[in-house]
Amino acid sequence: MKKTLFPFLVALTLGCAVAQAQTVEAVGESEYCITSGDMSLRVNAATGGKILSFKYKDTEVLSQTRFPNSFGSTFWTSPQAQWNWPPVAEYDTKPYEASVQDGVLTLIGQKSERFGYRVYKQFKVCPHDGAIVITYSIVNESGETRQVAPWEISRVPNGGVLFFDAPAVEPANNMAGLPFEFREGAAWYVLDQAGENRKINANGKGWLAFSSGGVLFVKKFQDLADGEAAPAEAEIQVYVNTGKTFVEIEEQGAYTTLAPGEKLDWTVRWYLLPQPGPDVPSAELLKLATGGA
């Protein structure tokens, strides 16, 4: 049986033209490149199926540090309380089996002997608006019914402005909160630094955006209703590492019950757009991120 958390998604065009060039190809023994117009995304199957790079032309948006758990974009299961720390190796660091067919890169992870889940990742380009479409699947290969939610964690450099549609944010994981502003129809955080780790939870509206260095990174995903997130988790999370190091922009899907053999599918759409204006809260930046919606 298949449980799909994203039965249908209407993609916004974000005011950009359809991508001119779209490719999904191997670029090394375990690395793959997905290209859509001026966007390029690079994945390494051998290192947890992580997204190592996401560029608009030559401008990189993801953190490129090489300290553990500080770079690229990864996928975990939620809630974190089920596994605590470090991340489960079968999802985060162990090799995935990779294949490319009909313009789709498929990665198959190893079964976690501790939790009984296997993670799948699929990458493709949407022909209509050029989005890079990532579908994560969690399969319950244990012998018992379990509850789980999907969770994408993308790390960006500390600099720029992060924003999404939410009426409030709250501190998470017993950490200090973040200085969000609520204006221009969104919650805004101009990235700063402190001598401590900080994190917030927020109930958003199915999208979040990050602007830095002349490019705008937009993610679109399932909009959760109140109570659909996993316990102590949220639709949107932001973690800021101590000092001026890296920031995690995160989103989660619904907390779902899976019987043995069942799976859930959860889709996130990635966009990169040129953004020549300042990285500050503005109606113009919000309009660019939402396509005027």
N, C-alpha and C positions, 0 to 999 in steps of 0.2 A: 504494500500500500504506500501511496505517496501523499505526503502532506505538503502543499505549496503555500507559502506565506505570501507570495506575490503572484496571485492569479492573473493580474493584468496591471500594466503600468503605462500611463499616458506620459510620454516624454515631452518635456518642454524644449523648444529650440534654442533657448538662451540667446536669441537674436543673432545666431551665427548661421552661416551657410552649411550645407551638407559637405562632409569631408570629401576632398578630391581623391585622396589615396588611402586605401585601407588594406592592411596586410597583417597576417599573423604567421610568424615564421621562426624557426630555430636559428639562433645566432651563435651557437656554441654547443658544447657537449650537454649542458643542462640548462642553458639560458634561452629565453624566448622573447621576442620583441613584437608588440602589438602596436601598429601605427595607424593613426586616423588623422589625415590632413597634417597639421603642424604639431599634433600630439604624438608622443611615443611613450610606451610603458614597457618596462623590462622586468621579467620574472625569472627567478632562479628556482628550478624544481628541486635541486639538490639541497637547498638550505631552507627547508620548511615551506617551499612554494611561495616565498616572500616576494612581494613587489619591491624591487630594489631602486627603481627609478621611474619618475613620471615627469616628462618635460614638455614644455611648449617651445618649439624650435630648440634653442640651446639652453633655455632657462629651466633649471631643476627646481621642483617644488618640495620633494621629500628630503628628509634629513639623510645626509651621507656620512655621518660619523660611523665608526666601526666598533664602538663599545657595545657589548651585548644589550639587547632590548632598547636600542636608542636610534635605530635607523629603519628606513623603508616602511612597508605596510604589511601587517600580518593578520591572522584570524585566530580567535579563541572561542571557546564555549563559555557561556554565562549561565549562572552567576559565578563570579570568581571565588566565592566562599566554598564552592564544591572542590576546588583544587588548590586554593590559596596561592602559593608562589614556590618555585618558578613556574612559568607556563608549561603546559603539557607538551612534552617533546614531540610526540607524534603529530601534533597540529602545528607546532611552531618552529622546530629546527630539523627534524628528521626528513630524509628525502621523500619526495612524492614521485609517483610514476607519471610520466608525461606523454601526451600524444596530441597531434594536430590533424584535424580532419574537417574538411568543408569550412575552413575559416574559423574554427573553434579550437582553442587550446584547452585541453582537459588535464587536470592534475588530480591524481588519486592518492590520498594519504594512507598512512599505516593505521591499523586498528589500535586504539589505546587499550591495552590489556587491563588497565586500572578502571576505566570508565565504560569501555565497550562501544565507543563511538568511532566512526571513520569519517574523515572530512574529505569532500570533493570540492574542487574549484574549477570554474569554467570562465574563460575570457573570450570575448568576441567584440566586434564593432557593430554598432547599430547603423544600418544603411540610411536611415531617415534623418538623423541629426548628428551622426558622427560620434556619439557617446561611446566610451569604452564600458561595456556591460560586464559586470562580474557577478556570477551566481555561485554562492556558497551553499553546499549541501552537508547536512549532518545525518548520518545513518546510524540508527541504533542497532548494533550487532551484538548487544548483550542479550541475556535471557530474561530480562525483566523490564517492566515499563518504567520509563524515566522522564524527567522534565528538564528541558534545556532551552537556551536561547542562543542565536548567532550573534557574533560580536566582531566588528572590524576595527582595527587599531592602526591609524596612519600617523607617522611621525614626521613633523615638519620642523624646520629651523625656527629658533625663537626670534621672530621679527615680523611685523606686519599687523594685520587685524583679522580677527576671527568673528564670525557672526552667524546667527540663525534666528528663526522665529520662535520665541518662547516668552511667556509672561514673567518668568522668574528663574533663578538658578539657586542651587543649594549646595553647601559643602558636602563632599563624599569621602568615604573610606577614612573617616576621622582625620582628614587633612584640612588645612585652611582653605578658604574660598578664594575667588578671583574677582577683581574689580570690574564687573560688567556694568555697562551703561544700557539703559532701555529708552531708545528713541528712534526716530525714523522708521518705526514699524518693526524693529528687531532688537535682539540682545547683542551687544557689541563688546568685544574684549580686545583692546589694543595691547598687544603682547608686551609684557614687562618681565622683570626678573626679581627674585627674592632668594633668601638663604634657606629656603625650605621647599619641600615638595607640596604642590597644591592641586586640588581636584574638585570639580563640580559635576552635579547631575542636573539634567534639564529635560522637560517633556516638550520636545520640539514639534515641528510640522512637516517632517519628512525630508528636510534638506539642511545642509550646513555649508558654509563657504569660508575660504581663507584667502586673503589677498596679501601678496608680498612680492617685491621685486619686479613689478610690472605685469604679473600674471594673477589670474583669479582661478582658484581651485574650488570646484563645486561638486558636492556629492548629493545624490538623491536616492531615497530609500523609503521603506515602509513607514508610514506615519502611525505611531502607536497611540491608542486611546489610553486614558487613565487606567492603571492596574494591569496593563498588558506586559510590561517589562518584568524581568526576573526580580526576585526579592533583593532589595538594597541596590538595584541597578536602575538604568534609565535609558530612554531612547537616544539621548545625546549625552556624551561625557567629554570633558576636557581635562587633561592632566598636564601640568607644567612642571618639568623637572627643575631641580634647584639650579640657580645661576642662569646664565644665558647659554643654555645647551640645546634642548629640544622640547617640543610640545606635542602631545598626542591628541589628535582630533578623532573622536570615536563615535560610533553609532551601533545600536543593537536592535535586533528584531524581537518578535513576540516570544514570550515564555510558553513553550509548547510541550504537550504530553506526547511522547512517542512510545508506542508499543514495540516489542521486539520485531525487527525487520522494517519498521517504518522510517521514513526520512522527512526532513523538512528542507525546503529550498528557499533561499533568501537572496534578493538581487539588489546590488548597489550600482548606480550609474555614475561614472566619473567624467568630468569635463575640465578643460583648461581653456581660458580665454585671455586675450591680451587686455591689460587693465592699465592704461597710461596715467590715471589719476593718482592722488595720494592715498596711502593706506590708512584712512581715517573713516569713521562712521559718516555715511552720506546716503541720501535718497538715490543718487545716481549709482552708487555701488550696489545697493540693495536691488535696484531695478535690473542691473546687469546680471546679478546672481539668479534672479527669479524669472527672467524673461519678461518682466513687466507684470507678472501675475500678482 
